[in-house]
Amino acid sequence: MNSVSISKSRQDALRVELPHIADLLHRRRASEIAEADIEDLVTLSWLEWLGGSLQLTTTGDNVCRQQRSS
């Protein structure tokens, strides 16, 4: 799957949800994030797997900051 196959409305929904997801990751509660969300966020390069755990990418961090400031 690539980012082109993720609809604009889905990307917008994930963009809105990203600050909450980032908070869950910060609190080590990744199990509360839907698997489909994780897959799509990894496809968008907003999240990545590193050493068996999820983390925001630089792009994901920038998207998250934009959402928090709007």
C-alpha positions as CSV (number, residue, x, y, z in Angstrom):
1,M,0.0,0.0,0.0
2,N,1.2,3.5,-0.7
3,S,-0.1,7.0,0.4
4,V,-1.9,7.5,-2.9
5,S,-4.2,4.6,-1.9
6,I,-5.3,6.4,1.3
7,S,-8.2,8.8,0.5
8,K,-8.0,12.5,1.2
9,S,-10.8,12.2,3.8
10,R,-9.0,9.3,5.6
11,Q,-5.8,11.4,5.6
12,D,-7.7,14.3,7.0
13,A,-9.2,12.1,9.7
14,L,-5.8,10.8,10.7
15,R,-4.4,14.3,10.7
16,V,-7.0,15.3,13.3
17,E,-6.4,12.2,15.4
18,L,-2.6,12.4,15.3
19,P,-2.1,14.5,18.4
20,H,-4.2,12.0,20.4
21,I,-2.2,9.1,19.0
22,A,1.0,10.9,19.8
23,D,-0.2,11.3,23.4
24,L,-1.0,7.6,23.6
25,L,2.5,6.7,22.3
26,H,4.0,9.1,24.8
27,R,2.1,7.4,27.6
28,R,3.1,3.9,26.3
29,R,-0.5,3.0,25.4
30,A,0.0,2.0,21.8
31,S,-2.3,-1.0,22.3
32,E,-5.2,1.5,22.3
33,I,-4.5,2.6,18.7
34,A,-6.5,0.8,16.1
35,E,-4.4,-1.5,13.9
36,A,-5.8,0.1,10.7
37,D,-4.8,3.5,12.0
38,I,-1.2,2.3,12.6
39,E,-1.0,0.7,9.2
40,D,-2.2,3.9,7.5
41,L,0.0,6.2,9.6
42,V,3.1,4.0,8.8
43,T,2.1,4.1,5.1
44,L,1.9,7.9,5.3
45,S,5.3,7.9,7.0
46,W,3.9,9.7,10.0
47,L,4.7,6.7,12.3
48,E,7.5,4.2,12.1
49,W,8.6,1.0,13.9
50,L,11.9,1.4,15.7
51,G,13.2,-1.4,17.8
52,G,9.8,-3.0,18.1
53,S,8.0,0.1,19.2
54,L,6.1,2.8,17.4
55,Q,7.3,6.4,17.2
56,L,6.4,9.6,15.3
57,T,8.6,10.3,12.3
58,T,9.8,13.8,11.7
59,T,7.0,14.2,9.2
60,G,4.5,12.9,11.8
61,D,5.9,15.3,14.4
62,N,5.4,18.2,12.0
63,V,1.9,17.2,11.2
64,C,1.1,16.8,14.9
65,R,2.5,20.3,15.6
66,Q,0.4,21.8,12.9
67,Q,-2.7,20.2,14.3
68,R,-2.0,21.4,17.8
69,S,-1.4,25.0,16.7
70,S,-4.7,25.2,14.6
